[in-house]
Amino acid sequence: MNFTRWSARLPGTQRRAAARADHGLPQRGESAVPAARAEHLPDEPEKGGGGGGDDDGGHSCHSHQGHQGHQGGAVDELPLRDVLDRIPALVALVHGPEHRVAYVNDAYVAAFGDRPAGEPARIALPELDELSLLPLLDQVLRSAKPRTVKSRKAAGGRSYTVTCTPLETAEGPGVLVFAADVTDHAEAAERLRTSEREQRETAVTLQRSLLPQELEEPDDLRIAATYQPGGTEAAVGGDWYDVITLGGGRTALVIGDVMGRGVRAAAVMGQLRTAVRAYARLDLPPHEVLQLLDGLAIEIDPQQIATCVYAVHDPNEGRLVYASAGHLPILVRDENGTIHRAEEPTGPPLGTGGWLHTSGSVPLGPGSTAVMYTDGLVERRDEDIDEGVAALEHALSGATGTPQVICDRLIRAAGVTADHDDDVAVLVLQHPARKGPDGERFRNAALELLGGVEAAPRARAFASGVLTSWRFAPELHDLGVLAASELVANSLQHGTPPMRLRLRRTDRRLIIEVTDGDDHLPRRRRAEPGDETGRGIAIVATIASNWGSRRTPGGGKAVWCEFVLPRGTG
């Protein structure tokens, strides 16, 4: 190959030649020797005479111009092969449709060994095939445009960033391959990616370990939940959900989102979830639970805030009573398919302080389905979040099946995939409409306790008749009547009207509850041998599977106990 002819076609050489032509400078064929060097040739006489002063001035100016010309000429006349052989990057020149080898520099030879000239690249340069660069050479030849691929790993384990530039050679169109060794950068990037993966796996593991491993299963609700972590370390956050059976047939449902990412957000989430479970055991109204959580969130981390919805379902009321701290609205589809959005009331996120939360409610009767979710399900960068909520409403209106099926359908409808940019939590609950034999296992009966002490025998007779009609075994019948009698007696002695006795059965338990207008909650205490009172609650706690009390929203209290039914009870 004629290396001089090839070097004259390099882009830099062509630009310099054009510059000389513009400025009237000699081209390579005319005079490659700068003027300053020509003056000092021994065989050529000096030009221009004159006096000493004129000679000195002229010579000084002329020498300066010659020096500038000498610098440019020295760069132009550097041997190109020597330059390419000394640079640390790998250089190869190929030409023609088969990409025959015209030249490889010393760095290329040191990396891959000597390469025979004139052979096709597929045979002579197998490393280019390993780097999947042969199709790229074809593309560069066709398009006459340079192409670059980053950090390709060769068989020896080294990584290269390769630029292929079209070039006109003496043998025709060719490609200059310039490969820079970026192994250190690639290994550093891989270490960083590995570290990020490990951090993400740690955050996801922590997140999942802090979520309920198994959801509690209320008698009256069917519930499913899904958590989907985001696709990057930054997208693993503090989304959580929980289901807490409160006793007496009531269920608390929680969903929240800590506004942060990574292990720290997951840790804060775990603390808040633990606190919610503790506060739920107090059986407080939803807004009071959020009030306690708000103060705790500030103590955990003043820089961290969280959104949360805490809701309570009571099957006797057929409603979902809730309080929201800056969270997205609960969606409910009733038995007719109508979608209800529980918008108000809502307060600021947890951790902001200074706000009195209030409770609201939304109907959740038999045949209804409710969805609680975090913003990752509905928030997109290119649209308003209200559009995402509206899209979720539309998806819920057409989603049928079990709660788990609905969870999966809502996730798919929202376009949530493994590389989603935010984590997502979804909680779906259904209040089934039970009919036929299934409905016989879910029954209610209530009696208003009117009058004075005569209400006690009426309550015992009512409880006995109801439990007999429900075909309970004699032992459970007698325990139920005794528990109802003691709860009614306690209410008649310490409570105020209005009073009510309510009996409820499910497929798993018998629940007995007495409500009255006094908000003083009873407590279990040890009665002394001489005491004539104080044994009622102790008796109930002894014979029942569980018992408890709570204040009711309108003022007053409810005291309840429950008995777990034997398997096979009809």
C-alpha positions as CSV (number, residue, x, y, z in Angstrom):
1,M,0.0,0.0,0.0
2,N,1.1,3.6,-0.8
3,F,1.2,5.1,2.7
4,T,2.0,8.6,1.5
5,R,-1.0,8.6,-0.7
6,W,-3.2,7.3,2.1
7,S,-1.9,9.9,4.5
8,A,-2.7,12.7,2.0
9,R,-6.3,11.6,2.2
10,L,-6.6,11.8,6.0
11,P,-9.2,14.5,7.0
12,G,-6.6,16.5,8.9
13,T,-4.2,16.6,6.0
14,Q,-6.9,17.7,3.6
15,R,-7.9,20.6,5.9
16,R,-4.3,21.8,6.1
17,A,-3.8,21.6,2.3
18,A,-7.0,23.6,1.9
19,A,-5.7,26.2,4.4
20,R,-2.5,26.6,2.4
21,A,-4.3,27.2,-0.8
22,D,-6.5,29.9,0.8
23,H,-3.5,31.7,2.2
24,G,-1.3,31.3,-0.9
25,L,1.1,28.9,0.9
26,P,3.0,26.3,-1.1
27,Q,1.4,22.9,-1.5
28,R,3.3,19.6,-0.9
29,G,4.2,19.3,-4.6
30,E,5.5,22.8,-4.8
31,S,7.8,23.3,-1.9
32,A,7.9,21.3,1.3
33,V,10.7,23.4,2.7
34,P,9.7,26.5,4.7
35,A,11.2,29.8,3.7
36,A,13.2,30.2,6.8
37,R,15.0,26.9,6.2
38,A,15.6,27.9,2.5
39,E,17.6,31.0,3.5
40,H,20.2,29.0,5.3
41,L,20.9,26.4,2.6
42,P,24.7,26.7,1.9
43,D,24.4,26.4,-1.9
44,E,21.8,29.2,-2.3
45,P,22.9,32.8,-2.1
46,E,21.1,35.2,0.3
47,K,18.5,37.4,-1.4
48,G,18.3,41.2,-1.0
49,G,21.2,43.4,-0.1
50,G,21.4,46.8,1.5
51,G,22.8,48.6,4.6
52,G,23.5,46.9,7.8
53,G,20.5,48.4,9.6
54,D,18.1,47.4,6.9
55,D,19.5,43.9,6.7
56,D,19.2,43.4,10.5
57,G,15.5,44.5,10.5
58,G,14.6,42.5,7.5
59,H,16.4,39.4,8.7
60,S,14.7,39.6,12.1
61,C,11.2,39.8,10.6
62,H,11.9,37.1,8.0
63,S,13.3,34.7,10.6
64,H,10.1,35.0,12.7
65,Q,7.9,34.1,9.8
66,G,10.2,31.2,8.9
67,H,9.9,29.9,12.5
68,Q,6.2,29.7,12.2
69,G,6.3,28.0,8.9
70,H,8.8,25.5,10.3
71,Q,6.5,24.5,13.1
72,G,3.6,23.7,10.7
73,G,5.8,21.9,8.3
74,A,7.3,19.7,11.0
75,V,3.8,18.5,12.0
76,D,2.8,18.0,8.4
77,E,5.9,15.9,7.6
78,L,5.8,13.6,10.6
79,P,5.9,10.0,9.3
80,L,2.4,8.8,9.8
81,R,3.3,5.1,10.4
82,D,5.7,6.1,13.2
83,V,2.9,8.2,14.8
84,L,0.3,5.4,14.7
85,D,2.8,2.8,15.9
86,R,3.6,4.9,19.0
87,I,0.1,5.7,20.2
88,P,-1.4,3.4,22.9
89,A,-4.7,2.9,21.1
90,L,-5.2,0.0,18.7
91,V,-5.4,1.1,15.1
92,A,-6.2,-1.0,12.0
93,L,-7.0,0.0,8.5
94,V,-9.1,-2.2,6.2
95,H,-10.4,-1.6,2.7
96,G,-12.8,-3.1,0.2
97,P,-16.1,-5.0,0.7
98,E,-14.2,-7.9,2.4
99,H,-12.4,-5.4,4.7
100,R,-8.9,-6.7,3.7
101,V,-6.2,-5.8,6.1
102,A,-4.0,-2.8,5.0
103,Y,-2.3,-2.0,8.3
104,V,-2.3,-2.6,12.1
105,N,-0.2,-0.6,14.5
106,D,2.2,-1.9,17.2
107,A,-0.5,-1.6,20.0
108,Y,-2.8,-3.8,17.9
109,V,-0.1,-6.4,17.4
110,A,0.8,-6.3,21.1
111,A,-2.9,-6.9,22.0
112,F,-3.8,-9.6,19.4
113,G,-0.6,-10.6,17.7
114,D,0.7,-9.9,14.2
115,R,-1.9,-9.8,11.5
116,P,-1.2,-10.6,7.8
117,A,-1.8,-7.8,5.3
118,G,-4.2,-8.4,2.4
119,E,-6.3,-11.0,4.1
120,P,-10.1,-10.4,4.8
121,A,-10.9,-9.2,8.3
122,R,-13.1,-12.2,9.0
123,I,-10.0,-14.4,8.7
124,A,-7.1,-12.1,9.7
125,L,-8.9,-10.1,12.4
126,P,-11.1,-12.7,14.3
127,E,-11.2,-10.4,17.3
128,L,-13.3,-8.0,15.3
129,D,-15.8,-10.8,14.7
130,E,-15.7,-11.6,18.5
131,L,-16.5,-8.0,19.2
132,S,-19.4,-8.1,16.6
133,L,-17.8,-5.3,14.6
134,L,-17.9,-6.9,11.1
135,P,-21.5,-5.8,10.5
136,L,-20.5,-2.4,11.7
137,L,-17.7,-2.2,9.2
138,D,-20.3,-3.0,6.4
139,Q,-22.6,-0.2,7.8
140,V,-19.8,2.3,7.8
141,L,-18.8,1.5,4.2
142,R,-22.4,1.8,3.0
143,S,-23.3,5.0,4.9
144,A,-19.9,6.7,4.7
145,K,-20.5,7.8,8.3
146,P,-18.4,7.0,11.4
147,R,-19.9,4.7,14.1
148,T,-18.8,4.1,17.7
149,V,-19.6,1.2,20.0
150,K,-18.8,1.4,23.7
151,S,-17.1,-1.0,26.0
152,R,-17.1,-4.2,24.1
153,K,-15.3,-7.1,25.8
154,A,-12.9,-9.2,23.8
155,A,-12.1,-12.8,24.4
156,G,-9.1,-12.0,26.5
157,G,-11.2,-10.1,29.0
158,R,-10.1,-6.6,27.9
159,S,-12.8,-4.1,27.1
160,Y,-12.6,-1.6,24.2
161,T,-14.5,1.4,22.9
162,V,-14.2,1.2,19.1
163,T,-14.7,4.0,16.5
164,C,-14.9,3.0,12.9
165,T,-14.4,5.9,10.4
166,P,-14.8,5.8,6.6
167,L,-11.6,6.5,4.7
168,E,-10.7,6.8,1.1
169,T,-7.5,4.7,0.5
170,A,-5.4,4.1,-2.6
171,E,-7.1,0.7,-2.9
172,G,-10.6,2.2,-2.7
173,P,-13.1,2.9,0.2
174,G,-11.8,1.7,3.5
175,V,-12.4,1.9,7.3
176,L,-10.1,3.1,10.0
177,V,-10.7,1.1,13.2
178,F,-9.6,3.0,16.3
179,A,-10.0,1.0,19.6
180,A,-9.3,2.5,23.0
181,D,-8.7,0.1,25.9
182,V,-11.4,1.0,28.6
183,T,-11.0,-2.1,30.7
184,D,-10.3,-0.1,33.9
185,H,-13.4,2.0,33.3
186,A,-15.5,-1.0,32.4
187,E,-14.4,-2.9,35.5
188,A,-15.1,0.2,37.7
189,A,-18.6,0.6,36.1
190,E,-19.3,-3.1,36.7
191,R,-18.2,-2.8,40.3
192,L,-20.6,0.1,40.7
193,R,-23.4,-1.8,39.0
194,T,-22.7,-4.8,41.3
195,S,-22.8,-2.5,44.3
196,E,-26.0,-1.0,43.2
197,R,-27.5,-4.4,42.6
198,E,-26.4,-5.5,46.1
199,Q,-27.9,-2.4,47.7
200,R,-31.1,-2.9,45.8
201,E,-31.3,-6.5,46.8
202,T,-30.7,-5.5,50.4
203,A,-33.4,-2.9,50.2
204,V,-35.9,-5.3,48.6
205,T,-35.1,-8.0,51.1
206,L,-35.6,-5.6,54.0
207,Q,-38.7,-4.2,52.4
208,R,-40.3,-7.6,51.9
209,S,-39.3,-8.9,55.3
210,L,-41.1,-5.9,56.9
211,L,-44.3,-6.5,55.0
212,P,-46.8,-9.1,56.2
213,Q,-45.5,-12.6,55.2
214,E,-49.2,-13.8,55.3
215,L,-52.2,-11.6,55.4
216,E,-54.6,-12.0,58.3
217,E,-58.0,-13.5,57.0
218,P,-61.0,-11.7,58.4
219,D,-64.3,-13.7,58.6
220,D,-66.3,-11.2,56.5
221,L,-63.7,-10.0,54.0
222,R,-61.6,-11.6,51.2
223,I,-58.3,-9.8,50.8
224,A,-55.2,-9.9,48.6
225,A,-52.2,-7.6,48.3
226,T,-49.3,-7.2,45.9
227,Y,-46.0,-5.4,46.3
228,Q,-43.8,-4.7,43.2
229,P,-40.4,-3.1,43.8
230,G,-39.1,-0.6,41.2
231,G,-36.6,-1.6,38.6
232,T,-33.6,0.3,40.1
233,E,-32.0,0.8,43.5
234,A,-33.5,4.3,43.7
235,A,-37.0,2.9,43.0
236,V,-37.0,0.6,46.1
237,G,-38.9,2.7,48.6
238,G,-41.1,2.5,51.7
239,D,-44.5,1.3,50.4
240,W,-46.4,-0.9,52.8
241,Y,-49.7,-2.5,53.6
242,D,-51.3,-4.4,56.4
243,V,-54.4,-6.2,57.5
244,I,-55.2,-6.3,61.3
245,T,-58.2,-8.2,62.7
246,L,-59.5,-6.1,65.6
247,G,-61.9,-8.6,67.2
248,G,-65.6,-8.4,67.3
249,G,-65.7,-8.9,63.6
250,R,-64.0,-5.6,62.7
251,T,-60.9,-5.3,60.5
252,A,-58.3,-2.6,60.1
253,L,-56.7,-2.1,56.7
254,V,-53.6,0.1,56.1
255,I,-51.6,1.2,53.2
256,G,-48.8,3.8,53.2
257,D,-45.8,5.2,51.4
258,V,-42.6,6.6,52.9
259,M,-41.3,9.4,50.7
260,G,-37.8,8.2,50.2
261,R,-35.8,5.4,48.6
262,G,-33.5,2.6,49.5
263,V,-32.8,1.0,52.8
264,R,-33.5,4.1,54.9
265,A,-37.1,4.4,53.6
266,A,-37.7,0.7,54.1
267,A,-36.4,1.0,57.7
268,V,-38.7,3.9,58.5
269,M,-41.6,2.0,56.9
270,G,-41.0,-0.9,59.2
271,Q,-41.1,1.3,62.3
272,L,-44.4,2.9,61.1
273,R,-46.0,-0.4,60.3
274,T,-45.1,-1.8,63.7
275,A,-46.5,1.3,65.4
276,V,-49.8,1.1,63.4
277,R,-50.3,-2.5,64.6
278,A,-49.7,-1.4,68.2
279,Y,-52.1,1.6,67.9
280,A,-54.7,-0.6,66.2
281,R,-54.8,-2.8,69.3
282,L,-56.2,0.2,71.2
283,D,-59.2,0.0,68.8
284,L,-59.1,3.8,68.3
285,P,-61.0,5.7,65.5
286,P,-58.9,6.0,62.3
287,H,-58.2,9.7,62.8
288,E,-56.8,9.1,66.3
289,V,-54.5,6.4,65.0
290,L,-53.1,8.8,62.3
291,Q,-52.7,11.5,65.0
292,L,-50.5,9.2,67.0
293,L,-48.6,8.2,63.8
294,D,-48.0,11.8,62.9
295,G,-46.1,12.5,66.2
296,L,-44.2,9.3,65.9
297,A,-43.1,10.0,62.3
298,I,-41.5,13.3,63.5
299,E,-39.6,11.4,66.2
300,I,-38.4,8.7,63.9
301,D,-36.9,11.1,61.3
302,P,-37.9,14.8,61.0
303,Q,-36.7,14.8,57.4
304,Q,-38.9,11.9,56.4
305,I,-42.6,12.2,55.6
306,A,-45.1,9.5,54.7
307,T,-48.6,9.2,53.3
308,C,-51.0,6.7,54.9
309,V,-54.7,5.6,54.9
310,Y,-56.0,3.8,57.9
311,A,-59.5,2.2,57.5
312,V,-61.8,0.1,59.6
313,H,-64.5,-2.2,58.3
314,D,-67.4,-3.2,60.5
315,P,-69.7,-5.8,58.9
316,N,-72.6,-4.7,61.1
317,E,-72.4,-1.2,59.6
318,G,-71.6,-2.0,56.0
319,R,-69.2,0.9,55.7
320,L,-65.5,1.5,55.6
321,V,-64.5,4.3,58.1
322,Y,-61.2,5.8,57.2
323,A,-58.7,8.6,57.7
324,S,-56.1,9.8,55.2
325,A,-52.8,11.5,55.7
326,G,-52.0,12.9,52.2
327,H,-52.7,9.5,50.5
328,L,-54.6,8.8,47.3
329,P,-58.3,8.1,47.6
330,I,-59.8,4.6,48.2
331,L,-61.8,3.3,45.3
332,V,-64.9,1.2,45.9
333,R,-67.0,-0.7,43.3
334,D,-70.4,-1.5,44.7
335,E,-72.6,-4.5,43.9
336,N,-74.1,-2.6,40.9
337,G,-70.7,-1.8,39.4
338,T,-70.7,1.9,40.3
339,I,-67.3,3.3,41.3
340,H,-67.1,5.5,44.5
341,R,-64.1,7.6,45.2
342,A,-63.4,8.3,48.9
343,E,-62.0,11.8,48.5
344,E,-62.6,13.7,51.7
345,P,-61.6,14.3,54.4
346,T,-57.8,14.1,54.0
347,G,-55.0,15.8,55.8
348,P,-51.3,16.4,55.1
349,P,-48.7,13.6,55.2
350,L,-47.4,12.1,58.4
351,G,-44.4,13.9,59.8
352,T,-45.7,17.4,59.1
353,G,-47.3,18.0,62.5
354,G,-49.8,20.5,63.6
355,W,-52.9,19.0,61.9
356,L,-56.0,17.5,63.4
357,H,-57.1,14.5,61.3
358,T,-60.7,13.6,60.9
359,S,-62.5,10.4,59.8
360,G,-64.8,9.8,56.9
361,S,-66.6,6.8,55.5
362,V,-67.6,5.1,52.3
363,P,-70.2,2.3,51.8
364,L,-68.8,-1.2,51.6
365,G,-71.8,-3.5,51.7
366,P,-72.1,-7.1,50.5
367,G,-70.9,-7.5,46.9
368,S,-68.5,-4.5,47.1
369,T,-64.8,-4.4,46.2
370,A,-62.4,-1.8,47.5
371,V,-58.9,-0.9,46.3
372,M,-56.2,0.8,48.3
373,Y,-52.9,1.6,46.5
374,T,-49.7,3.7,46.4
375,D,-48.8,6.4,43.9
376,G,-46.5,4.1,41.9
377,L,-49.7,2.5,40.4
378,V,-51.2,5.7,39.0
379,E,-48.4,8.4,38.8
380,R,-46.6,8.9,35.5
381,R,-44.2,11.7,34.6
382,D,-46.0,12.6,31.4
383,E,-49.5,12.9,32.8
384,D,-51.5,14.4,35.7
385,I,-52.0,12.0,38.6
386,D,-55.8,12.5,38.4
387,E,-55.6,10.9,35.0
388,G,-53.9,7.9,36.5
389,V,-56.6,7.6,39.2
390,A,-59.3,7.9,36.5
391,A,-57.6,5.1,34.5
392,L,-57.5,3.0,37.7
393,E,-61.3,3.6,38.2
394,H,-61.9,2.4,34.6
395,A,-59.7,-0.7,35.1
396,L,-61.5,-1.5,38.4
397,S,-64.9,-1.2,36.8
398,G,-64.1,-4.1,34.5
399,A,-61.9,-6.2,36.8
400,T,-63.8,-9.2,38.2
401,G,-62.7,-12.4,40.0
402,T,-61.0,-13.0,43.3
403,P,-59.1,-10.3,45.1
404,Q,-55.7,-11.7,43.8
405,V,-57.0,-11.8,40.2
406,I,-58.1,-8.2,40.5
407,C,-54.7,-7.2,42.0
408,D,-52.9,-8.8,39.0
409,R,-55.3,-7.2,36.5
410,L,-54.9,-3.7,38.0
411,I,-51.1,-4.1,37.9
412,R,-51.2,-5.1,34.2
413,A,-53.7,-2.4,33.3
414,A,-51.4,0.2,34.8
415,G,-48.4,-1.0,32.8
416,V,-46.3,-1.9,35.8
417,T,-43.4,-4.1,34.8
418,A,-40.1,-5.3,36.4
419,D,-38.3,-2.2,35.3
420,H,-41.0,0.2,36.6
421,D,-39.5,3.4,37.9
422,D,-41.3,3.3,41.3
423,D,-42.4,0.7,43.7
424,V,-46.1,-0.2,43.9
425,A,-48.3,-1.6,46.7
426,V,-52.0,-2.6,46.1
427,L,-54.5,-3.9,48.6
428,V,-57.8,-5.3,47.3
429,L,-60.7,-6.3,49.7
430,Q,-64.1,-7.8,48.9
431,H,-67.2,-8.1,51.0
432,P,-68.9,-11.1,49.5
433,A,-72.6,-11.2,49.1
434,R,-73.5,-14.5,50.7
435,K,-76.6,-16.4,49.8
436,G,-78.1,-19.9,50.4
437,P,-76.2,-22.2,52.7
438,D,-73.2,-19.9,52.9
439,G,-75.5,-17.1,54.0
440,E,-76.8,-19.3,56.8
441,R,-73.4,-19.3,58.4
442,F,-73.4,-15.5,58.6
443,R,-76.2,-14.3,60.8
444,N,-77.1,-11.3,63.0
445,A,-79.5,-10.7,65.8
446,A,-80.0,-7.6,68.0
447,L,-82.1,-6.6,71.0
448,E,-82.7,-3.1,72.3
449,L,-82.2,-3.2,76.1
450,L,-85.1,-1.1,77.5
451,G,-86.2,-0.6,81.1
452,G,-84.2,-1.3,84.2
453,V,-83.2,-4.6,85.9
454,E,-85.9,-6.5,84.0
455,A,-83.8,-6.1,80.8
456,A,-81.3,-8.7,82.1
457,P,-83.7,-11.7,82.0
458,R,-85.1,-10.6,78.6
459,A,-81.5,-10.5,77.3
460,R,-80.8,-14.0,78.6
461,A,-84.0,-15.3,77.0
462,F,-83.2,-13.6,73.7
463,A,-79.6,-14.9,73.6
464,S,-80.8,-18.5,74.4
465,G,-83.5,-18.4,71.7
466,V,-81.1,-17.1,69.1
467,L,-78.3,-19.5,69.9
468,T,-80.8,-22.4,69.8
469,S,-82.1,-21.3,66.4
470,W,-78.5,-21.2,65.2
471,R,-78.2,-24.9,66.2
472,F,-75.1,-24.5,68.4
473,A,-74.0,-27.4,70.6
474,P,-75.4,-27.3,74.2
475,E,-72.0,-26.4,75.7
476,L,-71.4,-23.4,73.3
477,H,-75.1,-22.4,73.8
478,D,-74.7,-22.2,77.6
479,L,-71.4,-20.3,77.4
480,G,-72.9,-17.8,75.0
481,V,-75.9,-17.2,77.2
482,L,-73.6,-16.7,80.3
483,A,-71.4,-14.3,78.4
484,A,-74.4,-12.3,77.2
485,S,-75.8,-12.2,80.7
486,E,-72.6,-10.9,82.2
487,L,-72.0,-8.2,79.5
488,V,-75.6,-7.0,79.9
489,A,-75.3,-6.9,83.7
490,N,-72.1,-4.9,83.4
491,S,-73.7,-2.4,81.1
492,L,-76.9,-2.1,83.2
493,Q,-74.7,-1.3,86.3
494,H,-72.1,1.0,84.8
495,G,-73.5,2.2,81.5
496,T,-76.2,4.6,80.4
497,P,-78.9,4.2,77.7
498,P,-79.3,3.6,74.9
499,M,-78.2,-0.1,75.3
500,R,-78.2,-2.9,72.8
501,L,-77.3,-6.6,72.7
502,R,-76.0,-7.9,69.4
503,L,-75.2,-11.5,68.5
504,R,-73.4,-12.3,65.3
505,R,-72.1,-15.6,63.9
506,T,-69.7,-16.3,61.1
507,D,-68.4,-19.5,59.6
508,R,-65.6,-19.3,62.3
509,R,-66.9,-17.7,65.4
510,L,-69.7,-16.4,67.6
511,I,-69.5,-12.7,68.6
512,I,-71.5,-11.2,71.4
513,E,-71.5,-7.4,71.8
514,V,-73.2,-4.9,74.2
515,T,-73.2,-1.2,73.5
516,D,-74.3,1.7,75.8
517,G,-74.0,5.5,76.1
518,D,-71.2,5.7,78.6
519,D,-67.6,6.0,77.3
520,H,-65.9,4.6,80.4
521,L,-64.1,1.4,79.2
522,P,-64.2,-1.6,81.6
523,R,-61.0,-3.3,82.6
524,R,-60.4,-6.7,84.0
525,R,-59.4,-6.7,87.6
526,R,-58.9,-9.2,90.4
527,A,-62.0,-9.2,92.8
528,E,-61.4,-9.6,96.4
529,P,-63.2,-12.5,98.3
530,G,-65.5,-10.0,100.0
531,D,-66.4,-8.0,96.8
532,E,-70.0,-8.4,95.5
533,T,-69.1,-7.0,92.1
534,G,-66.2,-6.9,89.7
535,R,-66.3,-10.5,88.5
536,G,-68.3,-10.1,85.3
537,I,-65.5,-9.1,82.9
538,A,-63.2,-11.7,84.6
539,I,-65.8,-14.4,83.9
540,V,-66.2,-13.3,80.3
541,A,-62.4,-13.2,79.8
542,T,-62.1,-16.7,81.2
543,I,-64.8,-18.5,79.2
544,A,-64.4,-16.6,75.9
545,S,-61.7,-17.0,73.2
546,N,-61.2,-13.2,73.2
547,W,-62.7,-10.0,74.5
548,G,-62.3,-6.3,74.2
549,S,-63.9,-2.9,74.4
550,R,-63.8,0.3,72.4
551,R,-65.3,3.8,72.3
552,T,-68.0,4.3,69.7
553,P,-68.1,7.3,67.3
554,G,-71.3,8.9,68.7
555,G,-70.1,8.7,72.3
556,G,-70.4,5.6,74.4
557,K,-68.7,2.2,74.2
558,A,-69.0,-1.3,73.0
559,V,-67.9,-4.4,75.0
560,W,-67.6,-7.6,73.1
561,C,-66.4,-11.2,73.4
562,E,-66.1,-14.0,70.9
563,F,-66.0,-17.8,70.8
564,V,-64.2,-19.8,68.1
565,L,-66.5,-22.3,66.6
566,P,-65.5,-26.0,66.4
567,R,-64.6,-27.2,63.0
568,G,-67.7,-28.6,61.1
569,T,-70.1,-26.3,62.9
570,G,-73.0,-25.7,60.5
